[in-house]
Amino acid sequence: MLLVLGFHAGVPLLPGGFVGVDVFFVISGFLITGLIVREVRRTGRLSLSRFWARRARRLLPATAVVLGAVAVMTIVVLPVTRWSSIAWDIATSALYVVNWRLADQSVNYLVSDDAPSPLQHFWSLAVEEQFYLLWPLLIIFLLWVQRRFRLSLTKVLLVGIAAIAVAPTRPSAAASDMPKWSRMSGSRTENAARSSSSTALRPNRTARGYVGAPSVTADGRHAAASLRTVAARRPDGGHDIAHAESTRKLNIIPF
C-alpha cells in the first residue's frame, strides 16, 4: 500500500507504484483461497453466511465512516451541482459496484471533463468485494465436481483455478485506454471513435472537385465519413471558388 500512496503522492522514485494494487489483489486472493480450502478440509463444507459475515464485519464499519464523511464534506464544501453525482457515487460505493459506474462514466463523453469523484479510489474495494462474492461460489462448484466424480480436491482446485487464469480475454479497443477499474465494462462507439486508432485520407480527384474519405476503426465497428468539396463557378463568371458541400455518411459495418 505504501507503493500506491507514494505513486499518488508523486514520489519520483516510485513511477510504477500502482503495481501495489495488483500485488494486493494477488495476496488477498491467495489468503482467501487458503481460508476457504482449510474450512472445506476441516468441515467438509463451506458456510457462505459465515464467510460473508466475516468480510462484512471487517469492511463495513470503515466503509460507513468514509462514505458518511464524504457525504458531509460534499454538502459543506462542494457546489449543489455536484451533489447528485456524488450521491450516486456514495450509493454505488455502499453496494460495492462503483467500479461499474466509474467505467460507464469513463466512456461517456458528456462527463469526460467533470471533476474526479472523491470516491474514485473505491473501485479497488468494489472489485475485492465482488471477488469475495463470486470466488466462494466457484469453490463450492469445484467441491461439487470433486465429490460427484470422486476426484482429489487438490487436483480439482488446481485445474479449476488454472482454467480461470489462462481463460482468454478480449478487451475492447476503448477499454484498453481506460483505467483499471473499467476492465469489466463495455464501451460506447462514439467515445471509441473519438480516441480512434487510425485516420486515413484518400484524395480522389473527380471532374468537379475532390473526395476525401477519412476512416475510423474502433471497437469492432467501422465508421466511414466522407466530405465532398465541389468546385463551382461564381455567377459573375469570375474565378472558381470552393463551396463546402458537406455530406456526412455513417456506415456501421461489423467486422
N, C-alpha and C positions, 0 to 999 in steps of 0.2 A: 504494500500500500504506500510505503514511503517513496517508491519509484513513481507511482502515479501522482502523488502530491508534488514531488519535485518537478515532474514534467509539466504539470499545470501551472506551477509557480514560475516556470521559465528558467529553471536551473540549466545553464549551458552544458554541463557535463552529463545530462540525462535526456538527450534528444529522443531516445526510444523508451522513455519511462512508461509509456502507455501499455507496454507489454506486460506490465504488472497485473493488469486486469485479466489477461489471458492466463497468466500463471495462477492467479487466484481461482479462476474457474476450474482449472485442471486439478489443483489441490483440493478444492471443495468437492468436486465430483468424486475424486479418489476416496476422500474420507467418508462421504455419504454412502458410497457404494460399499465400503468396508463395514459401516454400521449396519446396513441392510443385510448383507451376507451373513454377518455374525448373528443377527437376530434370527434369520432363517435357519441357520445351522443349529442354533440353541433351542428354538421353539418349534421348528418345522413349519412356521408360517410367518407372515408379516402383517402386523397390525397397522393399517393405514391411519386409523384415527389417532393412535399414539404417536406415530411418526409425524403427521401433520401438526398435531398439538404441540410437540416439542419445537418444531420450526416456528410456530406462531408465538409461543412464549418467548422465544429468543429474539424475534424480529419486530413484532408488532408494537411493543412499548416505545422503542426508539423511533420507529416509523411514525407513530402517532405524535410524538413530540416535534419531529421535524415538520410534518405536514401542518400541525397547528401553528407553529412559529411562522411558517411561510404564509399561511392564511392571514395572520395578524399583521405581518410586515407588508403584505400586499395592500391591505386596506389603509395602513398608515402612510406608506411611502409611495406606492405606485399610483398612477392615474386611473380613473374609473374605466377608461377604455381597455385596460388590460385585465380587469377583474374577471370577466367571463372566461377568457382564455386560460388564466391561471387556475380558475375554479375547476375547469375540465382537467388540467394537469394534476391538480390535487386528487380529484376523483379517480382518475386512471392510475395514479401512483398508489392510492389506497388499495386498489384492486390488483395491483402488480401487472398492469398491462400498458403502462405508459410508454414502453418501447414501441408498441404498435402505433400509438398516437404520434410520437415523435417521427417515426418512419413515414407516416402518412403526411405529416407537415413538411418533411424534407423534400417531397416530390410535388408539393403544392405551390405553384408559382405565386399564388395570391398571398402567401405568408412567408415567402422566401426572404424578405427584408425585415421581418419582425425581430424584435429583441429576443435573445435566447431565454428559454424558460428557466426560472430559478430551481426547477425540479428536474432539469435535464440529466443530472447525474443519477437519477433513479432508474435509468434504463438498465444498468447492470444489476440492480437489485430485482427488477422485474424479470429479467432473464433467469436469474438464480431461482426465484420463486417458481417460475414455470418449469424449471428443471426439477425442483422438489415435487411438483405436482405430477409430472409425467414419468419421471425416472422410476419411482416405486411401482407404477403400473406395469412398466416394461419388465421389471424384475419379477413381478407376480406372474406375468405371462411366461417368462422363461422358466419359472418354477413349475408352472403347469406342464410345460413341454417336458421338463426333466422327469416329472412324476408319470406323465402319460406314457412316455416311451422308455422309462426306467434307465435314464442316462445319468452320467456323472454330473453333479451340479456344477462343479468347477469348469468342466468342458463346455457345458451349455452356456454358462455365463461368459466364458471367453469367446465362444463363437458368436453369441448374440452381440456383445459389445464390439467385437471386431467388425461385424457386419455393419454396424452403425458407423463406425469410424471410417470405413472405406466406402460408404454409400456415396454414389456420385451426386454432386451438387452442380446446379447450373444457374448462377446468379444472373440477373438481368443486366443489360447494358447500363441502365440507370443506377441499379443498386451497387455496381462496382465502384461508383464515385461517391457513395453515400457513407455517412458514419457507420460504425459497427452496429449501433442499435437498430439500424434499418434493414439488417440482413433478412429478417423474417417478413418483409413487406413486399408488396407488388410495386409496380412502377406505372406512371402515367405517361402516355405517349407524348403529350405536349411538352412536359418537362424534359423528357429524354431527348426530344428533338432540339430543345434549346441548348443542351450540352452535348450536341451530336458529335460523332466521331469523324465525319468526313463531309466535305462540301466540294463539289466539282462543278465547274462552269465550262460548258462545252459550247463555244461560239459556232454558229452555223449561219453563214451569210445567205440571205434569200434575196429575191428580186426587190423586196420592199424594205428590208432592214436586217436586223439581227435577232436571232432567237437564242436565249441562254437558258439552260436547264440545270439549276442547282439541285443536287440530290442529297438527301439526308437520310442516313440509316440509323435507326435507334430502336432498341428493344424488340427486335424481330419484325419490325414494320418499316416500310419504305415510303417516305413522303417525297413526292416529286413536285416541285414548284417551278412553273415556267413564267418568265417575264418577257413579253413580246414588245419590242420598241419598233414602231412603224414610222418610217420616214414619210413625211407628207409635204407637199409643196404649198407655200403660202398663197393665199388667194390673189395677192397683188403681183404674183409672178416673180417674187424675189428668190433668195437662196433657200435651199432645203433646210427645214428645221425638224427637230425630233420631237414628236409628241408621245408622251408616255401612255401607251395603251396597256394598262396592267391587267392581265388576266391570270389569276392565280388558281391553279388546279391542284387539288389534294387527292392523290390516289393512294388508298391503303391496300397494299399487296402483301399478304402473309408470305413469309419465306417457307 
